[in-house]
Amino acid sequence: MRRTTRTPLTAPEGDAVETSAHPDLASLGRRLRDRMDRTLEAEMEAARCAARRNRSLRDVFLAAEDAGSVVRLTATDGGTHSGRVSGVGVDHVEIGSDRGLRVVAFPHVVSVELST
């Protein structure tokens, strides 16, 4: 039994067609790659936006603690506390500064400003 090798794409005369050398196919491939790249970038940006919208206050403080950011927190009593996040609990944040350690429960947090 004789085996024959088939080319994936053949011309009517039986000659093999080189797809990568065809100018129309090359430009089509570039356009498809560009479109795929733009789609991927748009999907990644949408995922980042969704993640930002779904972050809890605890997530913000955990990220600030990891980054070593200075936070300025305003509490419900009108007081402000500034310093680095030294700890984050399930329901509170600990902010350390030169004036000591402040522990603020999440329900008492009105606003948070972050800086590096």
C-alpha positions in Angstrom: 0.0 0.0 0.0 1.4 3.3 -1.0 1.0 6.4 1.2 0.5 9.8 -0.2 1.1 13.1 1.6 -1.5 15.7 1.2 -0.8 19.4 1.5 -3.4 21.4 3.5 -4.2 23.7 0.6 -3.7 22.8 -3.1 -4.3 24.7 -6.2 -6.5 23.3 -9.0 -3.4 22.2 -10.9 -2.3 20.1 -7.8 0.5 22.5 -6.8 0.9 23.4 -3.2 -0.1 26.9 -2.2 2.1 28.8 0.2 -0.4 30.7 2.4 2.1 32.7 4.4 3.5 34.3 1.2 0.1 35.4 -0.1 -0.2 39.2 0.4 -3.9 39.1 1.1 -3.6 36.4 3.7 -0.7 38.2 5.4 -2.6 41.4 5.8 -5.7 39.5 6.9 -3.5 37.8 9.6 -2.2 41.2 10.8 -5.7 42.7 11.0 -7.0 39.7 12.9 -4.0 39.8 15.4 -4.5 43.5 15.9 -8.3 43.0 16.5 -7.5 40.2 18.9 -5.0 42.4 20.8 -7.5 45.3 21.1 -10.2 42.9 22.3 -7.9 41.4 24.9 -6.9 44.9 26.1 -10.5 45.9 26.4 -11.4 42.8 28.3 -8.5 43.2 30.7 -9.5 46.8 31.4 -13.1 45.7 32.0 -11.9 43.1 34.5 -9.8 45.7 36.3 -12.8 48.1 36.5 -15.0 45.3 37.8 -12.4 44.4 40.4 -12.1 48.0 41.6 -15.9 48.3 41.9 -16.1 45.1 43.9 -13.3 45.9 46.3 -14.3 46.2 50.0 -12.9 48.7 52.4 -10.9 45.8 53.9 -9.4 45.1 50.5 -8.3 48.8 50.2 -6.6 48.7 53.6 -4.9 45.4 52.8 -3.5 46.8 49.6 -2.3 49.9 51.4 -0.6 47.8 54.0 1.1 45.7 51.3 2.3 48.8 49.5 3.3 50.6 52.6 1.1 53.6 51.7 0.3 56.4 54.0 -3.4 56.7 54.6 -5.5 59.6 55.9 -8.7 58.3 57.4 -11.8 60.4 58.4 -14.0 58.9 61.0 -17.7 59.4 61.8 -16.8 61.6 64.8 -15.0 64.0 62.4 -11.6 63.1 63.5 -8.8 62.3 61.0 -6.1 59.8 61.5 -2.9 59.7 59.3 -0.2 57.1 59.1 0.8 53.7 57.7 -1.5 50.7 58.0 0.1 48.4 60.5 -2.6 45.8 60.6 -6.0 44.9 59.2 -8.6 42.8 61.0 -11.9 41.5 59.9 -13.7 44.6 61.1 -11.0 47.2 61.9 -7.8 48.8 60.7 -4.8 49.8 62.8 -3.0 53.0 61.7 0.4 53.7 63.2 1.9 57.1 63.3 4.4 59.1 65.5 1.4 59.8 67.8 0.8 56.1 68.4 -1.4 53.4 67.2 -5.1 54.1 66.3 -7.6 51.3 65.8 -10.7 52.3 63.8 -13.7 50.0 63.2 -14.8 49.8 59.5 -18.3 51.1 60.3 -16.8 54.3 61.6 -14.7 55.0 58.5 -16.2 57.8 56.4 -13.4 58.3 53.8 -9.9 57.1 53.0 -7.2 58.9 51.1 -4.1 57.0 50.0 -0.6 58.3 49.2 2.8 56.6 48.7 
